[in-house]
Amino acid sequence: MTPLLQAKTIIVVGAAGRIGRVIVNAILSAGGHVVALDNDTSGLHLLSEAHHTDALECSSVDMTDRASLDRALSNTHERYGAVDGAVNTAYPRNQRYGRQFFDVEYADFCENTSLHMGGYFLFMQACARYALERRQAFSLVNLSSIYGSMAPRFGVYADTAMTMPVEYAAIKAGLEHMTRYVTAYMKGRNTAFRANCVSPGGIQAGQDERFLKRYGSHCLSKGMLDADDITGAVLFLLSDNARHISGQNLIVDDGFSV
């Protein structure tokens, strides 16, 4: 059987992160070439050392800088002849991100939404422009969250230091609508550009056991997911099997949001 992404070239932004690393591995296993982008150069070095394959190329990028993103797309095109798709898993935020609602300062709210949602906007714009100018079929997958489309279950955080940041809710809801927006905007422009979201539930990262138990009580079987659990959805949307799917949000959360 031919691998799902055989000979496809995929850019992964935020590739050095917890989810990004797993998605890079999944794309390589599915036969794709990966250009891994991040501003974490040490993380990219570790990623490169872990794979030892010509199918992976790592490069530094600033997702808040249009020229940096355009250059990454152009360089990838020149090396491989085409860019078939991209996954944006980046999670930029400042050091004060994640405070309780009443403790969030206006300046921090604005900075975090600008860094995160603004960066996703720039990359979405760069990918759409690339596809239009090159007349290139292109599948973009944005990593959103269940909390982009549902209100937080604040009870699961009771008696812990955790919360669901208000910036995160605003960012992910905005990202999902921007994905629909660019899909509508690109219609009729003589290009097969597709954009979709994958919205994971919570991902295991050593959270408080009380939180994990409460969270799991809302799920079907597993509860909190591992990053590997969302790769099937990402690979599907990148593949030709999903060539008529665009502007959609695919939720992978073990039933938490139901």
C-alpha angles and dihedrals in degrees: 000000000000112000113256096246099029111170093351118137114221130183116214117197116200087025095156093058128097095265096030094059092053093048091050090054092048093051092049090049089051091057099261132135113236130207103196115206129188140134089234101091094178090052091050090051091054090048091052092047091052095057111033095195136129087224090075127068122178126204139166118247139175107220091197092059118078094202091053092052094044090050091052092053093045094048091049091050092050092050100043103022094240144023109226099185150329142223121210112204097153119140108189117177140148127252093264095055118124102040124147114274097259092046096056113109119218092238091053092047090053094045095049096046089046094050096045108030091030091053092049089050092053093049093045089051092048093050093048091048091049092051092048097047095044095038084231126159105237137179118200120191118194120198107229128158142238085253089066089070106026137046116257120265093228092181091075089065096052116135092007133099089242130103139164104255117235090222090058092054092050093045097049095043088050092047093054092051093045087055090055090043095055090045090056092043094053095051114116094014096115096250134109095226115154130185126186139160132231112205113197126195118230118322121218111254107150096286126174111288092229089056093047092052094049092045092050092053088070094052136085101238121320104038113195111035134226117234089250089065093071100045094087091061092047094049091048093053091047092051132083088249087077096043093126096046116097138148092022135130115220111201119208108180111123089252096302094135095049 
